């Protein structure tokens, strides 16, 4: 190659990005100038990344544990075909551990003047909003020797909703509700306070339900059936203070409380009751009020998506005052909190009479199944000490529950899997006893 050609080649190579020109390229130029010229041409023919147009579409919400597809559309307005590798960056909690590299990286080819789509499949591991980060593209030349690299910011948000795994219990609870409502052939006696209909007496029925006037008009005994009251107000109160951050299994206590609250809300809305939500620690974290039966569950799920435990002590007085303002009339207040002795005795018990004086109160708490397992440990000194510690913890929770019951509070204490149906059963029992 002539000297002028080498000078031109040096000028072409000097225009390459910082980091690829060093003393080694001087040796390459002296030894194999045609190869160096091919590299410079390959870089020059790579499609400019900054001129590409990127847009997003796809899912904006997904339940925890399920997958969401976010579609990235790449438009190539240049006159050169795009051959690129693409990385669609999202927060680490957007994927299951170990799957990020495979899910976020794509190969894409876009002819000149056309567009192509790539799909990034997310599988989040935490609730809340997941925001898309930068999209990085590395555009290669025809020979694949050099590449241009650049980034685009293409905003997109996917809201990760609570999984609501307890919805599997809803059909059985609705069947029990229909029994209470008098809509099935299995009628229970003495339930509710609203008259429903008359039917023939069956041995075992409460004799106080016999309608003597109706009996006088026919040849058989007639009894009244009752249905539970409707249009009652239920306030779900979530304690989002430090105790809700304690992990039970693989999730914080707050997640189990959310699941139980959703099942109760779904059941109560089907029963014709009004359901509101209050999340509180030292301030209001979420408030849902005045929703219709059709809108209440989606509203609760959306409000719960961004809730996270706050590592501060819950202000019991502030919580009580806010609950009383939110429920000015007689209501069922369901407080999902801890049964640990210190927070209850120092925080909740002094202000509890303010709630029980006007409202029916249920306290629901998540129990750790590992403690029950520890209480049965035997076989070694360490196991015996673990069993003793577990028994002491269980006794303290039992004493705390008894203190609450003496104030007229219904207490539900169950493991994460058992808490949602247990809380729903407590609601049905209160409804059957006309205590709402």
C-alpha positions in Angstrom: 0.0 0.0 0.0 1.3 3.5 -0.8 2.3 5.9 1.9 -0.7 8.1 1.2 -2.9 5.1 1.6 -1.4 4.3 5.0 -1.8 7.9 6.1 -5.5 7.7 5.2 -5.9 4.4 7.0 -4.3 5.9 10.1 -6.8 8.7 9.9 -9.7 6.2 9.6 -8.5 4.2 12.6 -8.0 7.2 14.7 -11.7 7.9 14.4 -12.5 4.6 16.2 -13.9 4.8 19.8 -11.4 5.2 22.6 -10.1 1.9 23.8 -9.6 0.0 20.5 -6.6 2.0 19.3 -3.3 1.3 20.9 0.2 0.3 20.1 -0.9 -3.1 18.9 -2.8 -1.6 16.0 0.4 0.2 14.9 2.0 -3.2 14.5 -1.1 -4.6 12.7 -1.0 -1.6 10.3 2.6 -2.3 9.5 2.1 -6.0 9.0 -1.4 -6.3 7.5 -2.7 -3.1 6.3 -5.6 -4.7 4.3 -7.0 -6.3 7.4 -6.8 -3.1 9.3 -8.6 -1.3 6.5 -11.3 -4.0 6.5 -11.8 -3.4 10.3 -12.2 0.3 9.8 -14.7 -0.2 7.0 -16.6 -2.7 9.0 -16.9 -0.2 11.8 -18.0 2.5 9.4 -20.7 0.3 7.9 -22.2 -0.7 11.3 -25.7 0.9 11.8 -25.5 3.9 14.1 -27.2 3.0 17.4 -28.4 6.5 18.2 -30.5 6.8 15.1 -32.6 3.8 16.0 -36.1 4.3 17.4 -37.3 2.1 20.3 -40.8 1.8 21.8 -42.4 -0.5 24.3 -45.7 -2.2 24.7 -47.1 -5.3 26.5 -48.1 -6.1 30.1 -48.3 -3.4 32.8 -49.4 -5.6 35.7 -48.7 -9.2 36.8 -49.3 -11.3 39.9 -46.3 -12.3 41.9 -45.0 -15.6 40.7 -46.5 -15.3 37.2 -44.8 -14.0 34.0 -45.2 -10.7 32.2 -44.2 -10.1 28.5 -42.8 -6.6 27.6 -42.4 -6.1 23.9 -39.6 -3.8 22.6 -40.1 -2.5 19.0 -36.9 -1.5 17.2 -37.3 0.7 14.1 -34.3 1.1 11.8 -34.8 4.4 9.8 -31.2 4.2 8.3 -30.2 2.9 4.9 -28.1 0.1 6.5 -29.3 -3.2 7.9 -29.0 -3.6 11.6 -27.2 -6.6 13.0 -27.1 -6.2 16.8 -27.1 -7.8 20.2 -29.4 -6.2 22.7 -29.7 -6.1 26.5 -33.0 -5.0 28.0 -32.0 -4.1 31.6 -34.5 -4.4 34.5 -34.0 -4.5 38.3 -32.6 -7.9 39.5 -35.9 -8.8 41.3 -37.6 -8.8 37.8 -36.4 -12.4 37.2 -35.9 -15.6 39.1 -32.2 -15.9 40.3 -29.9 -17.2 37.5 -32.3 -16.4 34.6 -31.5 -12.8 34.0 -28.8 -13.3 31.3 -31.0 -15.5 29.2 -34.1 -13.4 29.6 -32.7 -10.0 29.0 -30.3 -10.5 26.1 -31.5 -10.8 22.5 -30.0 -11.0 19.0 -31.9 -8.8 16.5 -31.6 -8.2 12.7 -33.6 -5.3 11.3 -33.4 -4.5 7.5 -33.1 -0.9 6.4 -36.4 1.0 6.9 -38.1 -1.8 8.7 -38.9 -2.7 12.3 -38.7 -5.8 14.5 -40.0 -6.8 17.9 -38.3 -8.7 20.7 -40.1 -9.9 23.9 -38.5 -9.7 27.3 -40.3 -12.1 29.7 -40.3 -11.0 33.3 -40.9 -13.2 36.3 -40.7 -10.9 39.3 -39.8 -12.2 42.8 -41.1 -9.2 44.8 -44.3 -7.1 44.9 -44.3 -3.4 43.8 -43.4 -1.4 40.7 -40.6 -2.6 38.4 -39.2 0.1 36.2 -37.3 -0.6 33.0 -33.7 0.6 32.9 -31.6 1.3 29.8 -31.6 -0.7 26.5 -28.1 -1.3 25.3 -27.4 -2.2 21.7 -24.2 -3.3 20.1 -24.5 -2.9 16.3 -22.0 -5.0 14.2 -20.7 -4.3 10.8 -21.1 -6.8 7.9 -17.9 -8.7 8.8 -18.6 -8.7 12.5 -15.1 -7.4 13.3 -16.2 -4.1 15.0 -19.3 -2.8 16.6 -20.9 0.5 17.6 -22.5 0.5 21.1 -25.0 2.9 22.6 -28.0 3.0 25.0 -31.6 4.2 24.8 -33.9 5.0 27.7 -37.3 3.5 27.0 -39.5 3.9 30.1 -42.0 1.2 31.1 -43.4 0.1 34.4 -44.8 -3.3 35.4 -46.7 -3.4 38.7 -46.3 -6.7 40.6 -49.5 -7.5 42.4 -50.0 -9.8 45.4 -50.4 -13.4 44.3 -53.7 -14.0 46.2 -53.0 -17.7 46.5 -55.8 -18.1 49.1 -58.5 -17.6 46.4 -58.6 -21.4 46.2 -60.5 -21.3 49.4 -63.2 -18.9 48.1 -65.6 -21.5 46.6 -65.9 -23.4 49.9 -66.4 -20.2 51.9 -69.0 -18.9 49.4 -70.9 -22.2 49.8 -70.9 -21.7 53.6 -72.1 -18.1 53.0 -75.0 -19.4 50.8 -76.0 -21.7 53.7 -76.2 -18.8 56.0 -78.0 -16.8 53.4 -80.8 -19.4 53.1 -80.2 -20.1 49.5 -79.5 -23.8 49.8 -81.4 -26.7 51.2 -79.1 -26.9 54.2 -80.6 -24.3 56.5 -79.0 -23.6 59.9 -81.1 -22.5 62.8 -81.2 -19.2 64.6 -78.8 -17.4 62.3 -79.1 -13.8 61.3 -81.8 -11.3 62.2 -83.4 -10.6 58.8 -86.5 -12.7 58.1 -86.1 -14.7 54.9 -88.9 -17.3 54.4 -91.0 -20.1 55.9 -90.4 -23.8 55.6 -91.6 -27.0 57.2 -90.3 -27.8 60.7 -87.5 -30.4 60.9 -86.6 -32.2 64.2 -83.7 -30.3 65.7 -84.9 -26.8 64.6 -85.0 -24.1 67.3 -88.6 -24.1 68.6 -88.3 -20.3 69.0 -88.3 -20.1 65.2 -91.8 -21.7 64.9 -94.3 -19.3 63.3 -97.6 -20.2 65.1 -99.8 -18.1 62.9 -98.5 -19.8 59.7 -98.8 -23.2 61.5 -102.5 -22.5 62.2 -103.1 -21.9 58.5 -101.7 -25.3 57.5 -101.5 -28.8 58.8 -97.7 -28.8 59.5 -95.4 -26.8 61.7 -93.8 -23.9 59.9 -90.6 -22.2 61.0 -89.0 -19.0 60.0 -85.6 -18.9 58.3 -83.3 -16.0 58.7 -80.6 -14.5 56.6 -77.5 -12.6 57.8 -77.6 -8.9 57.7 -76.2 -7.2 54.6 -74.6 -3.9 53.8 -72.4 -4.0 56.9 -69.1 -2.1 57.0 -65.8 -4.0 57.3 -62.5 -2.1 57.8 -59.3 -4.1 57.1 -56.4 -2.6 59.1 -52.9 -3.7 58.1 -50.1 -3.0 60.6 -47.1 -2.2 58.3 -44.7 -1.6 61.2 -41.5 -3.4 62.0 -43.2 -6.6 63.3 -44.7 -7.1 59.8 -41.2 -7.4 58.4 -40.4 -10.6 60.3 -40.0 -13.4 57.9 -42.0 -16.6 58.1 -40.6 -19.1 55.7 -39.6 -17.2 52.5 -41.8 -14.2 52.9 -42.4 -11.4 55.4 -45.5 -11.6 57.7 -47.0 -8.7 55.8 -47.4 -10.9 52.7 -49.4 -13.5 54.6 -51.6 -10.7 56.1 -52.3 -9.4 52.6 -53.4 -12.8 51.3 -55.8 -13.2 54.3 -57.2 -9.7 53.8 -57.9 -10.4 50.1 -59.8 -13.6 50.8 -61.9 -11.9 53.5 -62.5 -8.9 51.2 -63.6 -11.2 48.3 -66.0 -13.1 50.6 -67.4 -10.0 52.3 -68.1 -8.2 49.1 -70.0 -11.3 47.8 -72.0 -11.2 51.0 -73.1 -7.7 50.2 -70.9 -6.0 52.9 -68.8 -2.8 52.2 -65.1 -3.3 52.6 -62.4 -0.6 53.2 -58.7 -0.9 53.7 -56.3 1.0 55.9 -52.5 0.4 56.0 -50.7 2.2 58.8 -47.5 2.3 60.9 -46.8 5.9 61.8 -48.7 7.3 58.9 -51.2 6.1 56.4 -49.5 3.9 53.8 -52.7 3.0 51.9 -56.3 3.9 52.1 -59.2 2.4 50.0 -62.7 3.6 50.7 -66.1 3.7 49.1 -65.6 1.1 46.4 -68.4 -0.9 44.9 -68.5 -4.7 45.2 -67.2 -5.0 41.7 -64.3 -2.6 42.1 -63.2 -3.3 45.7 -61.0 -6.3 45.0 -59.0 -4.8 42.1 -58.6 -1.6 44.2 -57.3 -3.5 47.1 -54.9 -5.5 45.0 -53.6 -2.4 43.4 -53.2 -0.6 46.7 -51.4 -3.6 48.3 -48.9 -4.0 45.5 -46.6 -1.2 46.7 -46.9 -1.9 50.5 -43.6 -2.7 52.2 -42.9 -3.2 55.9 -41.5 -0.1 57.6 -38.7 -0.7 60.1 -40.3 1.5 62.7 -42.5 0.9 65.8 -46.2 1.2 65.0 -48.0 4.1 66.6 -51.0 2.3 68.2 -52.7 5.5 69.2 -52.4 7.0 65.7 -53.6 3.8 64.2 -56.6 3.7 66.5 -57.5 7.3 65.8 -57.2 6.9 62.1 -59.3 3.7 62.2 -62.1 5.5 64.2 -62.1 8.4 61.6 -62.3 5.9 58.8 -65.1 3.9 60.4 -67.3 6.5 62.2 -70.3 4.1 62.4 -70.4 0.6 64.0 -68.2 -1.7 61.9 -66.2 -4.9 61.9 -62.6 -3.9 62.3 -60.1 -6.6 61.3 -56.6 -5.7 62.6 -53.8 -7.8 61.0 -50.9 -7.4 63.4 -48.6 -9.3 65.7 -49.4 -11.2 68.9 -45.9 -10.6 70.3 -46.3 -9.6 74.0 -44.4 -6.3 74.0 -46.1 -4.5 71.0 -49.6 -5.7 72.2 -49.2 -4.9 75.9 -47.5 -1.6 75.4 -49.2 -0.4 72.3 -52.5 -2.0 71.5 -54.1 -2.9 74.9 -54.1 0.7 76.3 -56.1 2.0 73.3 -58.2 -1.1 72.6 -61.2 0.0 74.6 -61.7 2.9 72.2 -62.2 0.4 69.4 -64.2 -2.3 71.2 -66.6 0.3 72.7 -68.0 1.1 69.3 -66.9 -1.7 67.0 -66.6 -5.4 66.7 -62.9 -6.2 66.6 -61.0 -9.1 65.2 -57.2 -9.4 65.6 -55.5 -11.8 63.1 -51.9 -12.7 63.5 -49.4 -14.9 61.5 -47.9 -17.7 63.5 -44.5 -19.2 62.6 -44.8 -22.9 61.7 -41.2 -23.4 62.5 -41.9 -22.7 66.2 -44.4 -25.5 66.3 -41.8 -27.8 64.7 -39.2 -26.7 67.2 -41.6 -27.5 70.1 -41.5 -31.2 69.2 -37.7 -31.4 68.9 -36.0 -34.0 71.0 -32.9 -36.2 70.8 -30.1 -33.8 71.8 -29.4 -31.0 74.3 -29.7 -28.4 71.6 -33.1 -29.8 70.5 -34.4 -29.8 74.0 -33.4 -26.1 74.4 -35.1 -25.3 71.1 -38.3 -27.1 72.3 -38.2 -25.1 75.6 -37.8 -21.8 73.7 -40.6 -22.7 71.3 -42.9 -23.7 74.2 -42.2 -20.4 75.9 -42.9 -18.4 72.8 -46.2 -20.3 72.2 -47.2 -19.7 75.9 -46.6 -15.9 75.5 -48.7 -15.7 72.4 -51.5 -17.7 74.1 -51.4 -15.3 77.1 -51.5 -12.3 74.8 -54.5 -13.8 72.9 -56.3 -14.4 76.2 -55.8 -10.8 77.2 -57.3 -9.6 73.9 -60.3 -12.0 74.3 -61.0 -10.6 77.8 -61.6 -7.3 76.0 -64.1 -8.9 73.7 -61.8 -9.3 70.8 -62.0 -12.3 68.5 -58.4 -13.6 68.0 -57.3 -15.6 64.9 -53.8 -17.0 65.2 -52.7 -19.3 62.4 -49.8 -20.1 60.1 -49.5 -18.3 56.7 -51.3 -21.1 54.8 -54.0 -21.5 57.4 -54.6 -17.8 58.3 -56.8 -16.8 55.3 -59.4 -19.6 55.7 -59.3 -19.2 59.5 -60.0 -15.5 59.2 -62.8 -16.1 56.7 -64.4 -18.7 59.1 -64.2 -16.1 61.9 -66.1 -13.6 59.8 -68.8 -16.2 58.9 -69.2 -17.1 62.5 -69.7 -13.5 63.5 -72.2 -13.1 60.7 -74.0 -16.2 61.7 -74.2 -15.0 65.3 -75.5 -11.6 64.1 -72.6 -9.8 65.8 -71.8 -7.6 62.8 
